[in-house]
Amino acid sequence: MNDIPGFNSVIVRYGEISLKGKNRINFELKLKSNIEKTLEIQREDFSRVILKRGRIYIKGIKDVPELKNVLGIYSYSPALEIKKGIEELEKEVVNFFPVLKGKRSFRVSCQRLDKKFPYTSVEIERKIGEILFENTKIPVKLNLPDLNFQIEIGEDNIYIFFEKIKGFAGLPYETAGKLVSLFSAGIDSPVATFLMMKRGVEPVLVHFKITDKDREKVLKLKKKLEVFTCGKEIELYVIKRDELFNEKFSTLYNNRKFYPYMCVLCKYMMHKKAGEIAKQVNAEGIITGDNLAQVASQTLKNLFVYTTVSGFPVYSPLISFDKQETIKIAKEIGTYDISIMKSEGCIPPKHPKTGVSLEVFNKILEETGLE
């Protein structure tokens, strides 16, 4: 929606960043920088981006930019910026009479960031509401009106807008450090990676390839996640499964003794390799899409067996999620349709071990010769 007469600016709001202490300015400057990069990528014409306490303003812009995917943004609004003063506001309202035409109801909402402004929010709402009603005869409705006429009294200017476009909130990308992500072509790991990106993490993706089709899916998923990186490419390592198993996978899989343990062995080798890569890229931990008891390898006992081998902290943001919660996020970020594309993938054992003790696993591991 952009029927703001004279539209010339965008108000950007952030949430959690405002709770930061001495480091707050670093998060604000990073968010400002990421917004500027995104505007440049979109080739938007604007004059400047200004940081004020609690707000970022994009000045002199002609088109509404797509900022939803800039992590750290709570919401943003296309707005008309005018000089600060009640007289200027009352004069400008005249230009909004045509906007109300055809509407069944409206309300006026005012937020006063500058508490020194000589009128309270309620007084401003009444003044502007009266002008709009007297000249349009459109009734006021406080609950679910057709149009919410919103006013923000900023430190330097007044802003008029109609909507707040929701972002993904969180923290700006690249403010938390680097993590290695065990990245499959399924639903869970892209969502887990995104959730950590939303906490400021820069991911390094590690995919263990079974087929070329899986690799193609991973490249598409990587591209979807790069929508949230403000133009920066995400690093990707692709490792063949046979290489991971020292060319022993088929032999072990077809061995009756080792066959039931293949899921746990596979996860163990993945974490071991992820730890090696984490050291190479100076990462500080590992991301997984693990979800407790979702599959055989993700029981508490099996998780205990393989999550310590890397020597790094393991972050599993989906560990307690219901599958539908994960699917909902996958659809929101655009990875779901890619993840459910058919591919050969991994074929787990018919009756996998779901509660492997550390003692038994170490014995099996020794017998495989993988270590």
N, C-alpha and C positions, 0 to 999 in steps of 0.2 A: 504493500500500500504506500503510494507516494503522491497524495494529492494535497501536499502542503504548499499553499501559495508562497512563492518566493523561496522555496527550499534551498538552503545554502550551507548546511552543516550536518554533522552526525554526532550525537552524544553516545559515548561508549562508557558503559558501567562495568565495574569489576567487583567481586564480592570478597572472597577469602583473602585476597592480597591486602585489603584494608586492615586486616587483623595482624599483619606482620609488624614487628617492632622496628629496630634500627635498620634491618635489611629491606624494609618496605620499598624504599626508593629504587633499589636494584631490580625488584620485581616489576615495579611500575615502568621503569625505563626499558626493560626487556619487552614488556607488553607493547609499549609505544613503538619500539623498533620493529616488532613483529607485525604490527598494524601497518606501518609504513612500507615494509617489504611486500605485504599482501596487496596494498593499493598499487604499488609499482607493477606487480605481477599482473594485476587486473587492468593495468593501464588507465587507472582512474585519474582524472584531472582534479587536483586539489591544490590549495595554497600551502597549508601547513597542518601539522598535528601538534596539539598543545596538551601538555600534562598539567592538570590541576588536581588538588587533593580530592580523591574520591571519583574523579572523572578524567576521561581523555576526550578531547574535542577535535574532530576533523573539520577544518575550516575551508571555506571557498570550494566546496565540492558540488558537482553538477548532477551526478547520478548516484543512486543508492548503491553502495558497495556490498559485496557478499562477505560479511565478517563472522558469520556463525561458526566457521571452522577455525577461527583464531582462538586457540586454547587460552583460557584465562578471562575471556569476555563473558560476563554474566548476561548482559543484554545490551542492545544498542537501538537508537532511534533516529530516523531521518527527521530533521528539525529546521525550523526557521529561526535564525539568530537575529535579534534586534537589540537596539541600545537599551541600557538599563534605566527604567523609569516607569512609573505607573501611567503617565500621560502617553508615552510611546506605545505601551502595551494596549491601552484603550483605543488609540488611533489605528493600530495594526489589526485589531479584531474585525474591523469593517471588511477587510479583504477576505474574511472567512465566512461571511454570510452565504455565498453561493455553495460552499462546501456542505452546509447544513440542509440545503435544498433536497427534498426527497427523504430526509431522515425522519424517523418517527419520534426520536428522543435523543437527548444528549446530557452530558454532565461535564463539569469543569473540575479538574484535579490540579492542585498546585503543590509543588515541593519547593521549599525555600532553603537553599543551601546557604545563602547569605542571611544569617539571622538578624543582621543589622538593617535589613531592608525595612522601610517605615510601615509596611502593611503586613499583617499576618497572612498565612496561607488561606485561612477561612475568609478573611476580608477580600482577598484577591479573587477567590472562587465566586463569591457573591457579586462583586463588581462586574466581572467578565460575564458571569451567568446572566445577570440582568440585561446587559447590553445585547447578548446573543438572543435572549428570549424576546425582548421588546421589538427587535428588528426582524425576527424570523417566525415568532409565535410557535416555535418547536418546543414542546414540553421538556422539562428537566426530569430525568429518571436516574436516581443514584445507583440502582442495581441493574446491571447489564444493559446499559444504554446502547443505542445504535452507534453513537460517536462519543468517545471520551476525549474531550478537549483538554490536553495536558500542558501545564506551564511549569517550567523550571527556572527559578531565580538563582542564577549562578553568581560567582564572585564578580564577574565583569560584565556579563550580558544576561538577557532573558531569552529563553528558548521555548518555542511552541511546537508541539508534536502530537501525534495521534496514537502511536503504537510503540510497544517495546518488543523487539525481536530477540528471542531467547538464543543465547549461545550455550556452549557446553561447560562454561565456568571453569573451575579448577585453577591451575597455575600455568604461567606462560611456558611454552615449549623451550627446552634446554636450560631450565633453571635448577634442575635437581641432580644432574649427572648422567652417566651412561650405564645402561644395563644390557646384557646379552639376552635375547628373547629366543626360547625354543619355539620355533615357528613352523607349524604344520599348515596344511591346506584346508583344515577343518574350520569349524565355527568358533571354537573356544580361544585358540591362541591369538588370532587377530584382535578379538575383543579384550583379552587380558593385556595385550601390548598397548592398545589404545588407552585403556584405563590408567596404565602407568605413564603414558605420554601426557595424559591429563594432569598428572602430578608433577609435570616438568621434566620427565625422563626422556633422554635421547636413546632410542633402542638400536641395537645391532642385531639384525635378524640372522638366525642360524637354522637352515632347513636341511633335513636329512632326506635326500631324494630317493624315491622308489621308482617313479616313472617320469618321463618327460612331461606328461600331462599335469602331474602334480607340480612340477616346476613352473609350468605356465600359469597355473592357478596362483602360485605363490607370488609370481611377478605382478599379477593383477591385484592381489591383495596388498602387496607392498605399495603399489601406485595409489590405492584407495587410502592407505594410511598417510601417504605423502601429501594428501589434501590438507593435513593438519600441521605440516612442518614449515609453513611459510616459505616454500620454495627450496628447502634443503632436501637433498636426496638421502634416503635411509640406506645404510650399509647392509649388504646381504652376503652371507656365506652359504653356498650350496655344497653339501657333502653327500656323496653316494653312500647308501646304506651298507653296501659290501665293503666300502673303505672304512666305515665306522667299525665294522666287525672284523677287520683284518682279513677280509675275503672268506670268513668262516660262517657267514649267516646261513646259507643253504644247508651246510653240513650240520649245524646245531639245530636248525629248525626241523630237519628230518630225523633227528636223533630222539628216540622215544623218551629218554631220560631227561633231556634238556627242553624238549618241546613245551611242557606246561609252564616253564619259567621264562619263556621268550619275552613276554611283555615287560617283566621286571628287569631282565638283562638288557633289553633295548633301552629302557629309560635310564638305567645305570650308565650305559655307554654314552648316551646323549648328554647326560649331566657332566660326565667326565670330560667329554670333548668341549662342552660349553665353558667349563672352567679353564681349559687351555686357551680358548679364544678370548675369554674375559681378560686373561693376563696379557694377551697380545694387544688388545685394544684399550687397555687401561679402564675396563669396566669395573663396577663396584658390586655386581650381583647378577642374578639370573632371574628372568621372568618365565613363568610357565602358565599354561592354561588349565592346570590341574583343578579338578572339582571333586571334592571328597566323595568317594564311593560311587562315582559316576561309571567308571569302568574298573576292570580287575586290577590294573596297575596303580589305581589311586585310592586304595584302602589305606588306613592309617599305618598298618604294618609295612606295606609295600612302599609307601611314601618315605617312611623312616629309613628303609634300606637304601634307597637310591638318591635322596636329596642332599646327603652330606658329602658325597664323593667329590664334588667340584671344589670344595673348600671355600665357596662363596655363599653369602646369604641368598636364599631363594624366595622370590616374591610371587605369590599366587593369588591375585585379586579375586578370582572366581571361586575360591575354595569352598565357600558356603552358598553360592548362587543356586537358585532353581534354574533349570535349563531354559525356561521361558524368559527369565530375566536376561540371560545371556543373548538369546535370540532377539529380544527387543532392542538391545543395544547394537547388535550386529546389523539389524535393519536400519537403525538410525544413522550409522556411520557408513552404510553402503557396502559392507563386506558379505552380508548374508547370501545374496544371490550367487556370488562367486563361490563361496564356501560349499554350497550344496550341489554344485556342478559335479556330475559323476566323474570319478576317476578310479583307477585300480586301487590305490592306497595300500594300507597294511591289512593283512588277513590275520587276526589274532588266533591263538589256539582255541579249540572248541571248549576245553575245560581248563582255563588258565588258573594258576595258583593265585589265590587272593589274600593269603596271610602268611607270607614268607618271613621266617625269623632271620635275624642277621647271621646267626650261626650257620643255618642251612644255606643261606644265600652265599656266604663266603666260601663254603665248601663247593657249591655248584660252580661258582665263579672260577675257583682254582682248577676244577676239572675241565672247564671249557678251554682253558689256556688263553683266555682273552687278556689277562693281566700280564 
